Amino acid sequence: MEAVRTGWLVGADGLYGQTENGWARLGRGGFVVTAILRQSGRLVAGAEGGLWCLPADDTHWVQGHDETLTNVHAVAAAPEPAGLCIGSAYGVATRWTDDLGAWRWAWHSDGLTVNQRYTNALLADPAGGSRWLVGTEAGLLIWSAGHWGFTSLMGRPVRVVQYLQGCFWAGVDGAGVWTSADGESWSLAGQGLTDTSVFGLAWAGDRIVAGTDHGVAVGDGRGRWHASGAPLRVNAVGVAAGEWMAGAWPGGLWASTDRGGQWRQSGSFTTVRTLAAPQEA
């Protein structure tokens, strides 16, 4: 079971781990998984039905949401004692624990507009501290030390935010891939995706793999992006140990072992919402 949990994870109508014989559902429950986080011996899954945790060596999901937290779009680690930060249609929240040991959620998006609250992506700054890059329907915001700030990447929905090879990267609705050194000032990355929506980003050695509404795109962030695979809406991408994974909505899960030259379908998924690459040793 441990190898299944530390290998590839797929969020679909439940959470699945890769085995020698295919894909196995982890835990009991068929909620739609939208975000995955490995944390302290447990798996944390954001879902259309809230937040759920699967403790190590257990098969039962434990509820992590309260009555204020419903749909979860993104999950990130936070400094203790909070431990978790989530993004949802209603904004950003961090966890706290009540006197009975139940998880409760403190909301931090009061004062923002509806589109600024609607969170699609959440990235904890790898430099540490209490700073998050928040991809919303209004653009990319920064939440730091309890205060909100705006970046130059505003006016369009931001679907994904990643930190790859020392830079920040963002996928934007109908505007391609953007990059930034500090998370505040952004510029368009590469050519050929300016009318394309980007939902997933991953690093593949010397290339960036992007999941778009027209399939997988591959580039270096400077030159032209090149299409790879079928023209599906690719919701999530991942790269590990020479294997590329792409999750489509609809279209299921696809894998490539030759850097996107050829793709094969993996498993019997209909819709894949999110992916997590294998855990590093």
N, C-alpha and C positions, 0 to 999 in steps of 0.2 A: 504493500500500500504506500509506503514512503516514497518509492521510486515513481509511482504514479502521480503523487502529489508534487514532486519536484521536477517532473518532466513538463512537456507541453500541456497547457490547460486551455480549454475551449469553453467560452460562455455562449450557450445557445438556450434551449428550453431546459435549463439545468446546467450544472458545471460538470465537465468531462475531463478525464485524464487519459493520457496515452498508455496503452499496454502493448505487449508483444502481439496480441491478437486483435488490436484495433483500439476502440475508445470505450471507456467505462464511465458510467455516471458516478460522481462522487457525492455521497450523501443522498438522503431521501428528500425528494421535492422536485417539482417541475417548473419552478418560477423562471422567468426569462432573465438571464444573467447579463448585465450591462457593463460591469466593471469587476476586475479581479485584483486582489492584493495579497501577497504572501507576507505574513507577519507573525513573529514570535511563536512558531510552532502551530499556527492555525492559518486557515484560508479565510479571507474575507471577501464576500461577494456582494456587490451592489446589484440590485434587481428592480424590476418594475414593481415589485411588492415590498420594497424596503431594503434593509441591510441584514445579512445573515453571516454567521461565522461557523466554520467547521473545525472544531478542535482536533489536535493530533490524535490519531488512533481512535477516532470516533466516526460513526456513520450518520449521526443525526445533526442537522443544522440547528443552531441556536439563534434565536431572534436577537438582532442588535438594534432594532429601531423602536421608536415609541410612536405615540399617536400623531406627533408633529412631522414625522419623517415617512414619506411614502415612496415615490420613485427616486432612485439613486442613479445618477449618470456617471459619477466619477468618485474614486476613493484614493486617498493618499495618506501616507504616514504623517503624524504630527508629533511634536515634542511632548513628552509626558508632563503632566498627568493626562492630557487629552488622549494622545496615542493615535487618534484617527481624525481625519478631516474628510468631509464628503461634499460633493456638489450635486445639486438637484434642480428641478424646475423652479424651486422657491429660493434658491441661493446656496450659500456656503454655511456649513455648520461644523462644530467640533463637539467631541464627546465629553460628557462628564458622568459621574456615577453617583446615584442617590444613596440614601441611608440604607436601603434594602439591597444594594448591590446591582440594581438595574441600570442599564445604560440610558442616559438622557442626552438631549442634543440642544446646544446653544447656537442660535442663529446669528449671523453676522452681516446680513445683507440689507438690513433696514436702511431706508434712505436712498437706495438705488432704484432705478426704473424697472419695469417688468422685464424688459429684454436684458438689462444688466444683471438682474438676479438669475435669469435662466441659464444655468451652468451646464456646459457640454463637456468640459475638460478641466482637469486640475493637476497641477504639477508643483510639488514641493521643491523649492530652490535647493539644488544639490550643495550649495555653499553653506547650508544650514540656517538656523534661526527660524523665526516665524514669518516666512515670506512664501507666498504661493502665487503662481501665475494661473489665472482663471480665464478659461475660454468660455465666452458667453455668446448669446444671440446678438449682443450689441458690439462685440469685439473682445479684445484681450485686456483684462484688468489685472491689477496687482493688489493683493491683500497682504499688508505687512504691518506687524505690530499693532493690529487692531484698526488700521486705517486703510481706506481704499484709494488707489491711484489709477490714472488712465495712461495708456501707452499710445504710441503712434499708430497701432494696428486697431483702429476703431471703424465702425460703420458697417461691418459684415460679420456674420456668425463665424466664430472660431470653433472648429470641431475637434482638434487634437493639438496638444502641446507636448513637446519632448525636449530633453537635453541630450544632444548627441555630439560626441567628439569636441567638447568644450564650447559648444554654441547652443542657443535655444532655437527651436524650430516649431513652426505652427502651420497647421493645415486650415485653410479658409474656404468658406462656402463661395463657390464661383470665382475664386481669385487665386488658386494654386497654393504653393508653398512659400513661406516667408521665414526669414532668419534674423537673429539678433545676437549681439555679443553680451548685452546686459539685461535683456528682457523688456526694455523700455522703448528703444528705437529700433524699428523693423524695416527690412528691405526685401523686395521680391527675390526669391531664390530660383535661378535657372529660367529657362525659356520653354514656352509651349504649353503651360498649364494655366494661363491667365484666365481662362473661362471655365476652369475645372474645379469641382469641389473635392477637397482632400479630407479623408476621415482617419487615416492611420499613417504612422511614420516609424521606420526602423532603420538601423545602421547595418550595412553589409560590407564591412572591410574598408572599401574606398568608394562606396556608393550609398545613396539613400534610396530606400524602397518606400514608395508612397502608395497607399490604398486610396483610389479615387472613384468617382461615380462612373468612370469609363474603364475600370480595371486597374491593374498594377502599373505604376510608372516608376522608372529607374533613372537616376541622374546623380550628378556630383554637386548640385546646388549652384553651379555656375553656368554650365552649358545647357544644351537642350535635353529635355526629359524624353525618354523612350518608352513606348508602351510594351507591356509584357503580359501574355496570357489573354484570356477571354475578356471582352468588354462588359464585365459585370460591375455592379456597385460593390466595391471592396470596402467593408466596414473596418477591418483591422488587419494589420500585417505584423509579422514577427520574424526574426532571424536568429539562428543559433546553430553552431557547429556545422556550418555549410548547408543547412536546410532553411528554406524560406517557407513561411506559411501565410496564406491569405484567406481571410474569412469573408464570404460574400453574403449579401442580404438583398434578394434571395440568391441561391446558388451554392450554398454550403461551403465546405472547407477544401482548400487546394494546397498542394505541396510541390516544391521544386527543389532538386538537389544539384542543379547546374546553373545557379544564379539567374533563374528566371527564363532559361532557354526553353524548357518544357515544363508543363504543369500536369499533375495528376490529381484526381479527386480523392479525398481521404475521408473515410467514414460515410455515414448516411445522413449527415446533417442537411436540413433544408435551409436554415438561416443561422448564420454565425454573427453575433454582435460584438464579441471581443475575444482577444487572445492574450495569453501570457507565455513568454518563452521559458525554456527550462531554467531552473534555478542554478546559478553558478556554484561550483563546489567551494 
